[in-house]
Amino acid sequence: MFRPSLFFVDDEPNILSSVARLFHGDPVELRCFPDAKAALEAFAAAPPAVIVSDYRMPGMDGIELLERCRDACPGATRILLTGFVDMEAAIGAINRGSVYRFLRKPWEAVELKGAVLGAVAESIASKATDALSAYLGSLIGADSADSALAALRGFLGEPSGLGIEGLGVVAEGDVLPAAGGLSFDCPLAGGLVRAEVEEAEARIFREAGLEDRLASLVRTALSGCCLAAESAGAKARLVELSERDPLTGLYNRRAMAARVEAECSRQERYGAAFSALLMDIDSFKAINDRYGHAVGDAVIAGIGKIILQCCRTVDIPSRLGGDEFLVALPYTPAENAVTLAKRIQALAKGLGEELGLESGLTLSIGMAAAPGGSCGLDELIAAADSAMYEVKKAGKNSIAGPGGLISSEP
């Protein structure tokens, strides 16, 4: 059973009391603090999954508190709560504190609870996603079913943040007891390995619209364990799993970096063209807020599928994180990279229509090209990021390169 911690910071005792009543019985460990200083001390000792802070407090306001918390532990999800809403405060919260949500006082209990539990689920899912590659990589060295299962128990218990203790192996033909929450099975040497998430914890993900994401994480973990346990011949597949983002099938950042650096060295020797596309989904947070995280995940997965569809074998498509993607393009001059970018934009527009997104689905894309075959990963990303900044400044849904805006229509 997992009990993610939740920090709530407010200088009004009656508010802290009402919050304690609101979250009583939920599978979260609530800690309330009357001021920012006490919260920061506790945060330094053990960062929570989510921190909710009032805006106006004596000594240190909520924006500064969330900014410090972000610097100390970026993985903690941050929510700002205030009865004094103005544009300057909202901009400060977003830019400095990188808030997940901005909620007004007085709150509706359902809205506050939904926002906080959704943030808890998002924080846990992000931590588990970060830990998944390391766990799958560790399975490559597993020399028995016992060692593979030990690695699985370790991942599900602590590093992932999921805290799943309900894990067992049953022989073929045995009757499996009904699970009270969510259960996931995977065939293993004449039997099954089953992981169970209890109902209280499953409800957090269900109400946040992240049940499919939880299922994807646990099933990927189970599949990796079973592959490692059944055959040493599965090691190649395990390497692939450890290098791929589970939602999109694209390379993760670590695998992408290794491939791009190797390719850059090769391109530099031969002086061949090398380009890169850095892209993100326009207004992705608004899509999540309006349609829910399940649709947001479908958008991310769909863009990943489009990118894979458009890439050659030699290309290196990856998901950097969130809604940001990088496609490294060896042997590709700038004009060909732009052609590819336009094709991806056009297919993304069709995906938006397919998913019923009324505001449409568009991408902002920055293009970088290495001059004379000389390149490096950091330089490519920096150049593409600078180009994307020009797109955002011009209003999104465009392509830009080193010379500025290239195209505003997919």
N, C-alpha and C positions, 0 to 999 in steps of 0.2 A: 504494500500500500504506500502511495506517495502522499506526502503532505507538504506541498509547496508553501513557502512562507510569503506573507503579504504584510507590507509595512503601510500603516495609515498615519499621516502626520497632520495634526490640526491643533491649534491652540485653544479650541473651545471644548471643554470637558463633556458637555452634553452631546456634541457631535460624535466624539469618540465612543461614548456610551451607546448611542444609537447604531453606530457602525458595528460594535461588538454584538449587539442583538441581531443585526441584519445578517451577519455571516456565521451566527451560531449554528453548529451542526453541519456546516460545509467542510469538505476535505481540504481546508487550507489552515495554515498556522498563522493566525492574525496577531500582529503586534502593533499596539497603538502608541504614538509618541506625541507629547504636548508641544514639542519644539524641534526645529531643524537640527540643533546641535546633538540632541540625544539620538535622533534618527541617524545622523552621520556616523556617530560612534558605533552604533549597532550595525550599520551598513558595512563599515570597514571590517568588523569581526566576521560577519556572515551575510553577504548580499542576498536579498530576497528575490523571488521570481518577479514580483511586482511591487512598486512603491507608488502610493497615491499621496499627493501633497496638496494642502491648501495653498492658495496663492499669497494672500496677505497674512504674514505672521511677523511678530516682533523679532528683531535680530537678523533674520535671514529670510528672504521671501522664497516662495515655492520654486520659482524659476531658477534661482541660484542653487537651491538644494538639488533639483533634478539635474542641473548641469554638472554639479560635482559628482552626483551618483552615476551619471553617464560616463564621466571620465574614469571613475573608479571601477565600474563594472558595466560595460556596454550591453551585456546580455540581460540586465534587469529591465523589464518593461516599465515605462514611466507614464503616469496619468496626472494631470493638473486639474484641481478642483477649485472653483472660485465663484463668488457671487458678484465680482466686479469685472465684468467682461468689457474689454476695450481692444481695439485693433493692435495697439502697441504691445499689450500683454500677450495676445494670441501669437503675434509674430515672434516675440521673445521666447515664448514657450516652445514654439516649433523650431526656431533656429538654434537656440542655445541649449534647451533641455531635450530636444528631439523627442517630444512627447508622443505617446501612442494615441491618447485621447485627451480632449479638452472638455470637461464637464462643468455645468453650471450649478450653483447653489440657488435655491433649495433643489435637491434632486428628487427624482422619482425613484423609489426603492428598486423597482424592476430595472430601470435604466442603469443605475449605478452598479447593481449586482451583475447584470449582464455584461457591462463594460469591463468590470474587474475580473470576473471569471473568464471572459474571453481573452483578456490580457494574460491571465495565468496560463491558459491553454497555449497561447501563442508563444509565451516564454519557454514553456516546457518543450513544445514541439521544436523550437529553434535550437535549444540546447541538445535535444536528442539527435537532430539532424547533423549538428556539428560533431557529435560523438560517434555517429554511425560509421563514418569512413575509417576512423581509427580502429573501431571494433572489427570491422570486416577485414581490414588489413592484418589484424592480429590473428585471424583465423587461418591465414596462409601457412602459418607455422604449426597449426594444430595437427598432432600426430595420432589422435584417437578421438572416438566419440565423446569420451569423458572430458577431455581437454576442450573440445568444441563447446560442449554443454556448460562447462565452467566459465568459458569466455562469454557465452550468452547470458548466463545468470549475472555475471559481473556487469555487463552492459545494461541489461534491463533494470538492475537494481540501483546502481549509483551513478556512473558516468553519464548515462542518458538523461537522468533526472526523472525518469518515468517511475522508478521505484516499484516495478512489477515483481511481486514475490510469488505469484501463482504460476509456477512453471513446473511441468512434470512430463514424464515419458510413460506411455502405456503400450502394452503389447498389442499386436494385431488381434482383433476379435474382442478385446475387452470393451465393456460398456463405459462410455465417458459420462460422468455426471453432468447435469445441466449447469451451465455457468450463469451466475447471477448478473453479470455485466456483459462485457465483450470477451469473446474467446477466439483464439487464432490457432490453427493447427497446421502442421507440416509433416509429411511422411518421413519416417526415419527408420531404416533397417528393419522392416517388418512390423513397425508400430507407428506411433504418432508422438510428436512433441507438441505440447499445448501450452500457450501462454494466456493467462486470464487477467483482465482488468476489471476490478470490482465496480459495481454499479455506481457508487458515489463518485469515483474518479472518472468513470466513463461519461458521466453526465456533464462534467466540465467541458469535455471535448465536444460532446453532442450539442450542447447549447451554444457553443462558440462556432458551430459549423465546421469543426476541424476533425470530425470522426474519421473521415476518409484519410486524412493526413496521419492520424495516429495509426490507423490500420496499415497504411503503406510502410511506416517506420517499423512496426512490429513484424509485419510479414517479411520485410527485407531482412531483418535480423534473424528470423527463424530460418528463412531460406539459406542464408549464409551459413548458419550452424549446421543445417542438414547436409549441405553440399560438402562442408569440411569433414563431417563425420563419416560420410558414405564413401568417399574416394579421394585419394591423393590426386587423381586425374582432374578433379574439380578445381584445382588451384588456379588455372587460367581464368575460369569464370569468377572466382573470388577476387582476383586482381581487378577484373572488369567492374565488379560490384563496388569495390573500394575506391574506384576512380570515377564512378558515375554518380551524378545527382539523381536520387531515387524518383523525384517527381517528373523530371524532363528526359532523363536518359543522356543528357549532355555530360561532358567532362566536368568534374568539380574543379575548383580553383587550383588545388594542389597538383592534380594530374595535368591540367592545362599548362601550368607554369613550367613543368618539366619538359613537356613536348615543345612549347614555344621556344624556350631557351635553346634546346637542341636544334630546332629548325632554324633559329636565328643564326647560330654558329655555321650551319651548313650554307645558308643563304649568303652570309657574309663572304664565305670562301669563294663562292661562284658568282657573286654579284647579281643574283636574280632578284626580281621584284618581290616585295613582301608588303602586304596590306593587312589592316585590321579594322573591324567594325565593332564599335561599342554602342550598345542600344539599351534603352529601357522603355517600359510601357508607360505611356502618358496617363496621368491621373489614376494610377493603379490603386492608391489608397481609397479614392472615391468609388472605384468599382467594388472593392472589398466592403466598404461601408454600406453601399446601396444594395448589392446583390448577395453579400455574405462571402465567407472565406472559401466555401465549397466552389463557388463560381470563380473566385479569385485563383484557386488552385487549378481549375479547369483552364483558365486563361494562361497561366504560367506553363502548364503541361502542353497546351495547344501551340504556344509560341515555340516551345522546345521542339515539338514535332515538325513545325514549319521549317525551323532552322536546319534540322537534320535532313529534311526533304530537299532543301536547297543546296546543301554542302556536298563537295566532292570527298573522296576517300582521303585525300591529302590534307584537307582543311581541318582545323582544330576548333570545333564549336564548344562553348562552355557556358555554364551559368555561374556568374561571379557571386551571386547571392541576391535574395529578394527578387526584384523584377528586373535585374540588370544582367545582360548577356554580353559575352565577347566572342567574336568569331575571328580567329587568326587565319590568314589566307596566304600561304606560301605560293610563290610563282604567280602572283596576281598583281597586275598594275592597278593604279588608282581607279581608272575608268571602269575596269571590270568589277572592282569592289562596289562601286556606285550602282552598277547594273544589278548586282546581287542584292544590295540594300533595298532598291526599289521593288524587286520581286518579293522580298520578305515583307515589306510594308503592304503590298497589294494583298498578299495571302493573309496577313493579319487583319486587314479590313474585312475580308470574307469570314474569318473566324469570329469577329465581333458580331457579324450578322447572324451567323450560325448559333451563337450563344444568346442571342436576343438582347445584346447591350444597346439600349436606346441611344446612348451618346456615342456609340461606335468604339472601335478599338484602333488606336494609332500608336506608332513608335517614333521616338526621337533617336536618331542615329548619328554618331560621330565617326568619321572615317580618317584613318591615318595611313600613310604610305611611307615605307622606309626608303630613303634615298640611297641609290647605289648599292643596294643589298646590305647596307649596314644598319643593324637594328638591335634592340634589346627589349625585353618584356616591359620593363618600367617605362622606357621611352615611348613605346607604342601605346601603352595605356594612357600615359600622360597626354600624348598628342591627340588621341581619340577623345579623351575626356574634355580637352580644351575645345575641340570641335563640337562636341555635344553641348557644351555650355553656350555656344553660339546659337544652336538650335533652340534651346530653352529660352534664350533671350529673345529669339524671333517669334516665339509662340508655339513651340512643339511641332509634332507631326511633320518633320522635315529631315533632310540629310545635310550635313556640313562636313567640309574637309579642311585642310590647312589653309586654303584660300578663302574660307568663309562659307556662306550658305550655297548649297549646290542645287537642292530641289526642295520644293514645299508641297509637292504632290506625289503620292506613291504611284 
